[in-house]
Amino acid sequence: MSIVILAEKPSQAKAYADAFKKTIRKDGYIEVDDNRFFNGKKTYITWGFGHLVELVPPEKYKDDWKEWVLETSPIFPNEFKFQVGKGKKKQFNVVKQLLKNASEIIVATDSVCN
């Protein structure tokens, strides 16, 4: 099992990686090779960009919801469905595989505080 650090975007992941003694850049993630941290567990930094996963458009639920009209509003499907964003499947699969094999996940994304 491994530790995965999930960053918001590639530049943020690189900034985190710069804090470690040694890292190895891979396709869609960075492997941390620094035994000073994480009790020797394999550690990876990966990232999203934009929205890797998004709600499917209303017309995918019902044809009536294709056009925004007052009579069919508000739109509340019985169950919300999601899809991988266009052009983001490769990174989605990298993140999915890393998280699937993780024993610990550190969510290190941006946050908004009001």
C-alpha positions as CSV (number, residue, x, y, z in Angstrom):
1,M,0.0,0.0,0.0
2,S,1.1,3.6,-0.6
3,I,0.5,7.2,0.3
4,V,-0.9,9.5,-2.4
5,I,-0.8,13.3,-2.1
6,L,-3.5,14.8,-4.4
7,A,-2.7,18.3,-5.6
8,E,-5.0,20.7,-7.4
9,K,-2.8,21.1,-10.5
10,P,0.6,20.2,-11.9
11,S,2.4,23.3,-10.7
12,Q,1.2,22.7,-7.2
13,A,2.4,19.1,-7.3
14,K,5.8,20.3,-8.5
15,A,6.0,22.8,-5.6
16,Y,5.2,20.0,-3.1
17,A,7.8,17.7,-4.8
18,D,10.5,20.4,-4.5
19,A,10.3,20.0,-0.7
20,F,11.6,16.4,-0.9
21,K,15.2,15.3,-1.2
22,K,14.6,13.2,-4.3
23,T,11.6,12.7,-6.6
24,I,11.2,11.0,-9.9
25,R,8.8,12.5,-12.5
26,K,6.5,10.0,-14.1
27,D,3.6,10.3,-16.6
28,G,0.8,12.0,-14.5
29,Y,2.5,11.7,-11.1
30,I,5.7,12.2,-9.2
31,E,7.3,9.4,-7.1
32,V,8.8,10.6,-3.8
33,D,12.0,8.9,-3.0
34,D,12.8,10.4,0.4
35,N,13.0,8.0,3.4
36,R,12.9,10.9,5.9
37,F,9.1,11.0,5.6
38,F,6.2,8.6,5.5
39,N,7.9,5.8,7.4
40,G,9.4,4.4,4.2
41,K,6.0,3.9,2.5
42,K,5.9,4.4,-1.3
43,T,4.6,7.9,-1.8
44,Y,3.2,9.6,-4.9
45,I,2.1,13.1,-5.7
46,T,-0.5,13.4,-8.4
47,W,-2.9,16.1,-9.6
48,G,-6.1,17.1,-11.2
49,F,-6.6,20.0,-13.6
50,G,-9.8,21.7,-14.2
51,H,-12.6,19.3,-13.3
52,L,-11.5,15.7,-13.9
53,V,-15.1,14.6,-13.2
54,E,-18.2,16.6,-13.9
55,L,-22.0,16.2,-13.9
56,V,-23.4,14.8,-17.1
57,P,-25.5,17.5,-19.0
58,P,-29.3,17.6,-18.2
59,E,-30.3,16.0,-21.6
60,K,-28.5,12.8,-20.6
61,Y,-31.1,12.3,-18.0
62,K,-34.2,13.3,-20.0
63,D,-34.8,14.7,-23.5
64,D,-37.2,17.3,-21.9
65,W,-34.2,18.8,-20.1
66,K,-32.2,19.6,-23.2
67,E,-33.7,23.1,-23.4
68,W,-33.8,25.3,-20.3
69,V,-37.5,26.2,-19.9
70,L,-39.4,27.3,-16.9
71,E,-41.8,24.3,-17.1
72,T,-39.1,21.7,-16.6
73,S,-37.2,23.7,-14.0
74,P,-35.7,23.1,-11.5
75,I,-33.8,20.0,-12.7
76,F,-33.4,17.4,-10.0
77,P,-32.6,13.9,-11.3
78,N,-33.3,11.0,-9.0
79,E,-29.6,10.1,-9.1
80,F,-26.8,12.4,-10.2
81,K,-24.5,10.9,-12.9
82,F,-20.9,11.9,-13.5
83,Q,-18.5,11.7,-16.5
84,V,-14.8,12.2,-17.0
85,G,-14.1,15.7,-18.5
86,K,-13.2,15.9,-22.2
87,G,-9.5,15.4,-22.7
88,K,-8.9,14.3,-19.1
89,K,-9.4,10.5,-19.3
90,K,-5.6,9.8,-19.2
91,Q,-5.0,11.8,-16.0
92,F,-8.2,10.5,-14.5
93,N,-7.0,6.9,-14.9
94,V,-3.6,7.8,-13.4
95,V,-5.3,9.3,-10.3
96,K,-7.8,6.5,-10.1
97,Q,-5.1,3.8,-10.2
98,L,-2.9,5.5,-7.6
99,L,-5.9,6.1,-5.2
100,K,-7.0,2.5,-5.7
101,N,-3.7,1.2,-4.3
102,A,-3.4,3.8,-1.6
103,S,-3.6,3.1,2.1
104,E,-3.5,6.8,2.9
105,I,-4.6,9.8,0.9
106,I,-3.5,13.4,1.6
107,V,-5.8,15.9,-0.1
108,A,-3.6,18.9,-0.7
109,T,-5.8,20.9,-3.1
110,D,-6.7,24.5,-3.0
111,S,-9.4,25.5,-0.5
112,V,-11.7,28.4,-0.3
113,C,-12.5,29.9,3.1
114,N,-15.2,32.6,3.4
